[in-house]
Structure formats: structure tokens, C-alpha cells
Amino acid sequence: MSTAVLAEDLRRVGLAAGLAAVGFTSVEPFTEARAAIDDRRAAGLDGGMQFTFRNPARSTEPERILAGARSLVVGAWRYDVAAPASPPGEPSGRVAAYARVDHYADLRQALAVVADHLEAVGHRTRVVADDNALADRAAALRAGIGWQGKNTNILLPGRGSWFVLGAVVTSADLPPATQPVVDGCGPCTRCLTGCPTDAIIAPGVLDARRCLAWLVQAPGEIPREHRVAMGDRLYGCDDCQEVCPPNRWLGHEVEPHMGPGGSRAWVPVLDLLDATDDEVMATAGRWYVPRRDPRFLRRNALVVLGNVGDRADPRVAAVVERYVRSDDDLLAAHAVWAARRLGLDQLVALAPAGPAVDAERNALAP
């Protein structure tokens, strides 16, 4: 079988398995991506983010993933972005579209079908998706899947950026894409101006220290200057994709493989703040939670509550008071912020002394 015929077979198999696009590239190092990662780290723009920043030499050199690797088969999986309105009558936290359902499980399953086809004709494979081992956007860009938008996401021509990406690393020698996808952003800068914290500091350059999608996953405090902008976001942020014209033109189209994902779009934050550790982590499911510690989701929920809660609701006041009194300095400090944000200033004096609480007391009102 010729490599061109094998590639077309793999494309057909991948699309039949639910992938929205399939492309091919070599395993040569992603030198431009490595330089960009090094530059971002040197400037502190990574904000402590791990992922491909953890080990850039590994994540930008696909040959390290599989001995004898020759090619990457890159796939994109479309996810549903439609969601119901916030549940009435209770403060709820919004979940970003990519995190409502385990789309990466679906992506891995589809890529596994491609890998099985390769192995059936004698090639070795490894599937990588949502994995620190591969800079997936660089792979998608070079495989001709799409172009990199100014918001750093990969956009597929005519289909926008609502995709998760992954690849099959293989010993097969497949014909790589020869032409990059033409940049479709043009002069548009809506993602830069639409970011609620101005985290996109230049086209294609993200300051993770300001990005809400990262801050809700990072350890430590939510920076005070970004808490109001966080609004009702409990996990993730879709703003730079929602304002992107290609995504807006597409609306909320779904593909045949999609199941309903909107039911997980909202989490009642009072319930989360009342839940046990095990119950909180059951809600978190596959999310990135620092050290798998539920206190960080409670931290997020307290900020959301401060932004969307009703001070006249007795349950809201009771939950805020309970957390203000917490012996966890991080949670007590965020509860103090929420109390002041809601106009429940009488609760602030109830907080036990601690570095974060003391700093919060001394800060200007939200």
C-alpha cells in the first residue's frame, strides 16, 4: 500500500469515527513553538501553567513519544457549545463548553480507531490527547488542520475553533501537509478587545497571569483585580471564542456524534459550598484542580457567589458567614471579599486573623 493511499484510508477512517478533520505531518521538532514557549516563560507569561510549559523539549519533539516515530496523524473533535440559561432562583457558576462533557474521551476513542487501522497494517502507534507530551496546536497547525487565531486557538476553515485536538504518533511514513492553512483572522481584533481581563496582550500572545481560564485552575488566590471580571465563571472561560466572528457565524451547529452537553453548563454554587470533599470532586470530574484539592473549587465558588449572589437570601448570608469564619485562610479571605462585594460588611470582623484575611481586610472594597 502506498503512503498516499494509506493516508487517504486513515482520513476516511478518522472522519467515519467522528473526527471533524484529519491531517498529517512529520515528527520534526516544532522549533517555532519551542521558541515561543521559551520566550513566554522568560517573560513570566506562563503564570505557573504546566501543560506544554512543563517540559518544552519533550512537548515540541514528537520523536520522544514513540521510538522510531515518523509521522503524526492529527485529529480535531468538534464539541457542542449550546447551553441553557442560568437556572433561575439560585446562584450558579458557569462551566466552559469544552469542560461540560469529557470530549477528550471521545477524541481518544476516535484516534484509537485510526491507531488500530495503522497497527493492522504493521505500524506502531501511540495516541496523545490532552497530554503534556505534545504541543497539540503546533501539530495541528503544521498538519494543515487550521490556522492559529489571534486568541491562540486553532480555527478550522469554515468551522471555527470549538474543537479539541489530539494525534496518533506512528512509525508509518505518511505524506505531510505541504501548504499551511491561510490565516483567516485578517484585521479582526475582537478577541483582544473582548477578553474580560485583557489577557491577550498581542496577536497570538496570551498572558496566563490574566487569563480567567487559567486562573480558576491555578493554585493560590484569585487575583483581586480579576475577581469582578470573573463574574459567574466557575471553571473555564469562552469569551475569546464567543466573540470570534467565524464562531458567531456558525451559531450553535452540532454534528451527528454530539450528545447533549448543556446540562452540565451550570453548577449551583451554594450546593457546592455545602458539599463534602468527595461530593465536590465528583462534581469536578475530569477538571484540572490543583493538587486535586476541593478547596480551590470552593475558592472559585466564593468569588462567583460574591458576583451573582443575593445578599437578601438567608442561605447566601449563612454560607458566606460560615466561610468567613473558616480556619482555612485562603477560603476565609475569599469569603471576606464576597461579603464585602455583597454588602455584608458586618461579617468581615468574624474572620480569624491570617495573612490572606488580613490583606483582604486592608484592601479597598471590591
Beta strands, then each sheet from edge to edge (+ up, - down):
strand 1: 21-26
strand 2: 71-78
strand 3: 92-95
strand 4: 125-129
strand 5: 147-148
strand 6: 154-155
strand 7: 163-170
strand 8: 200-202
strand 9: 205-206
strand 10: 233-235
strand 11: 266-268
sheet 1: 1+ 2- 7+ 4-
sheet 2: 10+ 3+ 11-
sheet 3: 5+ 6-
sheet 4: 8+ 9-
end
